[in-house]
Amino acid sequence: MHELLALLALFALIYSSVAGGIERTRISGPMVFVVFGLIFGPIGLGRLGLRFDAELLAVLAELTLALVLFTDAAGTDLVALNRVRKLPIRLLGLGLPLTILLGFGVGTLLFGSLSLLEISLIATILAPTDAALGQAVITNKAVPNSYRQVLSAESGLNDGICVPILFLFLILINDHSGEAVPWQVGLGLFAKVVGIGLLVGVGCAFSAAILLRFSSQRGWLSKGWSQISVVALAFTCFAAAESLGGSGFIASFSGGLLFGVLVKDHHETLLEAGEDLGRAFALLTWILFGAGVVGQSFSYLTWPIVLYALLSLTVIRMLPAFLVTAGLGMSKESRLFVGWFGPRGLASIVFGVIVLEEHLEHSDTISAVVVCTVMLSIVLHGVTANPWAKTFGVREARRS
């Protein structure tokens, strides 16, 4: 226990000392964390003493994603986002369904041994983009603010939208009667998950804002504890929505959006602790992912899995994004930029663990596809983020 704690703490200390320099290179934080987990995990030196625990990984990934979604949403520039509101609407309303459909079509060509519903699961798991892995672009000031807000909003909502779709396919897999009831149940579930998530997120954020304002007027707030209150609010939105059968991710994002509006004069100070804790959670999540998941998936990799992962990050994501952004006055490069920076990460890991716990016939194959796609995303999006963001920003400035 103490050796494990010392190793993790020492690694966090060293990385935090050089993080600023690393983040200016083609190497991203998640790349470093996963490699550390691989080297010191069970298939490497074996010093971490970590065994794969699907539940622990799912909880860590969920909390990390909820916190990132909340803080990103609270820091959203709604004025800038409103100017380009057609773009996120098209990406979510048209691009996301097209991505799932295209992913399903490619899967039917590459995975002949899987059922159509299992292929549908893969397409849904890999459809949402990841706010945490997208930080290198979303926080890069070289990228025009409008595009950063769009990518943040898209990643904040698409994983929550995919939750009921995922459960709909799981319901259908577990019911082979061919009756229409599962579809009715699935559509009802979709409305329930989204609706409860929105109501809980808005309700929690509104109540918290009133409470903080009431306490501030009476001088009851302290700087340290007021920052912790934001972390507590993010987790409250997530956990309350999940306990009521809603989407915790939609609750986190919608709650963060409203909270940012209600406390806009103080949100930078309030969000500091949440952003810092999110980085710490992300570090632990990616280390566990590298130590307990990546190594175990190597033996299941086949050329169809690797090919699908590559296509998922390119054609399956970029083609729908390119098509639905037509007619918005965007340059071809900007349409490709938005399509490319749709990294897969925490949401796909959470969805993959959910499916793994269902013990489906081809769970190992599904898990291998998810792990391979996330690993390729960490590397490919990591090495391209800073260089393309910098040059893209320069060219966009010239075009405008």
N, C-alpha and C positions, 0 to 999 in steps of 0.2 A: 504493500500500500504506500509506504513512505517513499520507496524507490520510484514508483510510478508517479507520485505527486511531484517529487523532485525533478524528474525528467520532463514532465509536462510544463512545470513552472519555469524551469531553465530554458526550455524551448521558447515559451511565450516571452520571457525576458529578452532573449537574444533577438527574436523576430521583431519585437516592439522597438528595439533599439535601431534596427536597420530598415524598418517597414517603409519609411519615406523614400529611401533610395531604391528599394526593390520595386515599389509601385510606379516608379518612373521608367522602368525597364519593360521588357516583354514578359517578364515573370510576374504572375499574379499570386496573391496570398493563398487562394485555394490550391494552386499547383504545389506550393511549398508545403502546405498542411497535409495534403494527400500523400506526397512523396515521403514526408516524415513518418506518417502512419505506416506506409509500406515498408520502409527501412527498419523501423523499430517494432513493427507488429509481428504476429505469429509466423508469417512466411519469410520474414527478414531476420533480424537479430533476436527477436522474441523478448525484447526488454520491456515492452509496454504491458504485457500480461493481459491483453484484451482479447476476449473471445466475442464472436459476433452475437449480438443481442438485438434482434429485430425491433423489439419494443423500445429499448433505450435509444436506438438510432432514430426511430420514428418520432419519439418525444422530443429529442434534441432538435431534429430537423424542423418539426412543427413549431416549436417555440422560437427557434431562430428566424424562421420565415415570418411568423406572426409579428415579431418585434421589428424586423426589417420593413415589412409592409406598413406597419403603423407609423414608424418614424419617417419613412419615405413619403407616405401620403400626407403626414402632418407638415412636411416641408415643401409640399408641392406649390408651385406658383400657379394658382388657378387662373390668374389673368392671362398668363402666357399660354396655358393649356386651353383656355376658352377660344383663343385666336385660331387654334388648329384643331378644334374639337371634332371635326369631320374625320380626321385621321385615326384617333383611337376608336371612334365608333365603327369605322370600316374594318379596322384590324380585329376588333372583338366580334362585331356582328356578322361579318362576311369572311374575314381572313381565318379566324379560329375554326369555324365549321369546315372551310375548305381544306385547312391543314389536316384536320382529323380524317376527312374523306380521302385526301391524297395519301396520307399515311396508311390508311386501310387498303387502298388500291395497290400501293407498293408492297405492303405486307402479304397480300394474297399471291403476289408473284414470287416472293422470296421464301415464304414459310408455308409450304404445302402441307406439312404435317399438323399445323395448328388449325383449330376451328376458326370460323369466321368471327365468332364472338371474342375469342382470345386475341385475334389480330386487332379487333376493335379496341380491346383493352390497351394494347401496345400503342396504338395510334393516339388514344386519349391520354395515356400516361405521359407521352412525350410531346403533347401539344402545348402545354403551358410554358411560358418563359419564366426566367428566374430573376427576381429583383436583386438577390444577394450577389449572384455571379455577374450581374449587369452593372454593379457599382462602378467599375472602372470607366464605363462610358457615361452613366447617369450623373456621376459627380465630376466629370471632366469638363472644366470650364471652356475648353477649346470647342466643344460641341455646342451648337446653338441651343439656347435655353428651351425653345419650343420642342425640339426633338428629344431632349432629355426628359422633359415633362411627359411627353407622349409615351416613351419607352417605359417610364416609371408607372404611369397609369395602366398601360397594357399589362405589364407583369403583375401589377397589384390586383387586377380583376380576373385575368384569364384562368388562374389556378382555381379560384373560387367557383367560377362558372363550370370548370371541368369536373368538380367534385360530384355533383348529381349525375352527370353523364357517366362517370366511372361506375357509380353505384347502380345505375340503370343497367349497364352491361353485366355487372356482377349478378343482379337479380335475374336477368335473362339466362345467364349461364347456369344458374342453380335451379331453373325451372324449364323443363323440356316439354311441357304439355302443349305448347303451341297456341295457347289461348291468348286473348287480348289483355287479360288482366295485368300481367307484368308490365306492359307498356303503360297502362293507366296508372299503375302504382309508380312507375318510373317518372312519368310526367308530373304526378303529384309531388313526388319527392323533390324533383327539380325546383318547383315553385316554393316548396317548404324550405329547402336548404338555402336558397337565395333570399327569400323573404325574411326568414328568421335572422339570417346573417346581417342583413341591412338594418332591421329593426333593433337588434341587440347592439350593433356597432354605433348607430346613431344615438340610441338611448343612453348607453354607457358614456359616450363622449360628451353628450349634452349635460348629463348629471354631474360628471367629473368637472366640467368647465365651471358650472354654477358653484360647486363645492369649493374649488380652488379660488374663484373670485370672491366668494363669501369669506373664506379664510384670509385672503390677502388684504381685504378691506379692514380686517380686525388685527392685522399684524401677527397672525398665527403661523405664517409660513416661514420655513427656513430654507436656505438655498439648497442644501444637501438633500433634505427630505422631499422638497418639491420636485427635484429631478427624479427621485425614486418613484414618485407618484405616477409619472408617465410610464415607466416600465410596468408598474402594477396595473395601470389602465389598459395597456396593450394586451397583457396576459388575461385580464378580466374579460375584455372583448372576445378574445379567442376562446377561452375556456367556457364562458357563459353560452356563447353561440353553439359550441360543440355539444354541451350538455343538454341543450334544448332541441338538438337535432338539426341545427343550422350549420352554415359554413363559417368556421372560425376565421378563415382567410378573408372572406368578404367582410366579416365583422371588423377585423383588424384594419383593413384598408379603408372602409367607409368611416369607421370611427376615427381613424387618423386624419382623414380629410376634414371632417367636421371639427375635430379638436384643433387642427391647425388654423382654421378660420376663426374659431371662437377665442383663441389665445394668441392671435397672430402677432401681438406686440411683444410677447415673451416666449414664443415657441422655440427660438434658437437655443436659449438658455435651458429651457425645460427638456429639450430633446437630446441634449448632450449625453446624459447618462444612458439613455436608451440606445443611442448609436454605439456607444462604447461597449455596452453589454452585448449588443448584437454582434459586434466583432469577436468578442470572447466566445460566445455561443457558436459562431460560425467556425472558429478555430477548432473547437472540440468536435463539432459535427464532422468536419472534413477529415480530421485525424482518425476518428472512429470509422468513417467510411473507407479510408485508405487501409487501415489496419484490419478491419473485420469483414469488408465486403469485396474490395477490388481484387485482392489476391485469390479469394475463393472462386471468383468468376472466370479466371483465366482458362480453366479447364473446359468451360462450356462455350468458349468463343469459337465460332465457325465463320467462314467467309460470308454467308448470307447475313449473319448478325452484324459483322463489321460494316458490310455494304449498306445495310439498312440504317445503321447509326450515322454513317457519313451522309446518306441521302436525307435523313431526318434533319440534320443541321443545315443542309443546303437546299436542295430542290423542294422538299416537302414543306419547309418553313418559308423559304425565300420566294418561291413562285406565287403562292397565294398572296403574300404581302405585296409583291410587285404588281400583281393584277388588280388588287382592290384599291391600291393607291393611285391608279390611273385617273387622270382628270382633275387632280388636286393642285396642279401647278408645281409639282415637285420635279426636281431634276432626276435623271436616271440613277445617278450616284446616290442621291438621298433615299430613293426608294430601295435600292440595294442595301444601303447602310442600315435602314430600319429593319429590313428583312434578315440581314446577317446577324445583327445583335439581338438575337432572341435565344440567349443561352438556356440550356436545360440544367437544372440543379436540384434544389431542395424539394420543390413540389413534386418533381418526378421521382425522387427518392422516397418521399412519403407515400405517394400513390403506389410505387413498386412494392413497398413493405406491406401495404394494405392487401394487395393482390397476392403476395407471397403467403400471407397468413390464411388465405382461402384454400391453400393446398390444391390448386388446380392441376390438371394432368401435365401441363407443360409450364409449370411455374418456373423451373430452372431456366428455360429458354427465355421467358418473358423477363426474368430478373437480369439475365446476361445482356439482353438488348438494352435495358435501361442503364445498367452499369456502364456498358461500352459507350453509349451515347453521352452520358454525363461526363465520363472521363475524357472523351474526345472534345466535348464542349469546354471543359476546364482548360485544356491545352490550346485548342484552336482559337477560342474567343479570348483567352488570356494573352496569347502572343500577338493578336491583331488589334486589341483594344486601343492601346496608347498610340501606336503609329497611325492607324487609320483615323482615329478621332482627331488627332492633331492636323493632319493634312485635309481631312474633310471639313473641319472648321474653317480653315484658310480658304478653301475653294468656295464654300457656301457664302463666306463674307464677300468674296469677289462677285459671286453671282447675284447677290442682293444689292 
